[in-house]
Amino acid sequence: MLNNNQFAIFLIIISIIFGTLMGTFIKLAQEELNVFTTGFLRFFFGFLIITPYILKTKFEVFSTKNLKIHILRSALNLPAMLLGFAALAMLPLEKMTAIHFIVPIIVTILAVIFLKEKIYLYRSIALVMGFLGMLIILRPGIIDISIGIYMALISSLIWSVVIILTKKVSKDDSAITILSHQYVYMSLFSFPLVIYFWDQPSLKTIILILCAAMSGTILHIALNHAYKLVDVTMTQPYSFLGLVVSSIIGFFVFSDKPDFYTWLGASVIFCGVLLISYRELQLNKEITRKRLNINS
């Protein structure tokens, strides 16, 4: 049976896979639609997906002591989403994922400052390796930085704050409660924009956005529950695995071919993930051994 750490790691890996799938479907949908239409439909369809559960609970799923934080979280999530989706339309999938790797660094710093979480040496080393890997991939100062990259960086900064707020409300609220509030407010906040910028989607694009909504729902439920189980600093280094997943999907779906520096950076990132995985496993064994000694 999985302990909290192991189950949280499993949830993070699930979120990485479905997060990349969501990005893929969104990127394909935006070949036809603008970012405002895509963003609204992604969250509105997500709301429709969880509506049967909301009705089953007779709206009890919305019960929370953190209403203001949920509203603030969605208010920040809106620009993070719009900038992220816009950047996704401009950049290769693996490049977008690589830029998003700045999130674990920022989240870890914010978690230590505002959530008073501890950051252990091996986690710090893994994060530094992840950041170095990202620098190898982006090579700032060596290659030109496009507007898409700037959009992705700003989106990542805002998303980092959203993650901290998610961790804060997860102490009291379930993963599905957090998601329900997010879907309602994101649909409401993006509605005025989509009225003005509406693009008529084809049936194919509607199906793509529906798939994105389903993938995004799994992504957020997995993330929200993982943040409830363990410190947010422990989950962040695993986010770097997303580069491998996005590179594979980008190659087969968009014919993107990651260059040598992408794979070199990915190798550095993967070594960091292996480091933290090994250390968490050893730490769990030490805790178990101590418990056995106490019980005996």
Steps between C-alpha positions, in 0.01 A plus 500: 500500500635844406585750773419870465832586334478219247135570419576872459783414258261276305246785484765746381603264219134458401459879499808538278367255242151651486634856520706433189201344328292805586767726352504288185124522452502876571782559251307310232176686580674836471581430138137608449398700810641800687624466857189658658257256338725204574550603863130549571391176334773301676369601845131504408526145365691407814214637709251291298713189562482534880138627507353150569720474810402851611131408469559170678641686802210748483758779464664404831825470306517882500505515881821677605654737752730641233262670257713815461813296428314292240388819324850650516649174374273502194557871439873426475443179308324689219801706379729202563278289273461760224872577486588131518259400224618791282863394550407141423375607157837665426750252644582132451341283769831392658629860504186614680544219751866590553413863577231385740777334701563833669179429696653241739780740588263788579248277678767351724625846600146627563408187698798549731417870549121492530412141595801450731584172329844349540724463197753221539840495334418224250185679390700819451761316293227343285341841442834659410567218254157556350565871466840439338335260258247766408780754437676251272179459301415872472858633478409860597738752349603254232173466311229765455220516757164531323176653626364148543777424749427819694131404514591153623728643771236743631240221493735280700558771760127548556436124501759461777289726725189300405673180616580655838136606540394147402720352771353744753135410428581128470541486879123545536349416161500183292648481151155498339385800709800700382433394142128583517567855616770540237276386215211725601705815547722443198191454281344820640819708478575396141139539377510879433819454296360218289188705416719765342761270341280202410617264224261235369660157551455206267386161632858372483626789713217457750607138544862612548402749771277240666801266512705788643235559767498131597881492515507825696246368749717196573805727517350733761343229715833315512695819579254624762502166681880472485534842663266382774717196580853643512705819509485685170883521498518121482279477190662766284817327369288231335347765274819487294394161364250691287774586252546136407125450453455821299803425281356160408152640427645802319703274272211271404217757487667823383816357339709711739855371530667600827860608439813376677473765772143398580608141560812608692290721725244222537776261609612741774138541610440125504809446718355746749173309506684170553688658791189611684320171425788300649525725806124491569513120478792484743330744735185289501705189584668680789166612642358148466809349669472739793131415544579129501771552760261699718227238470740215579 
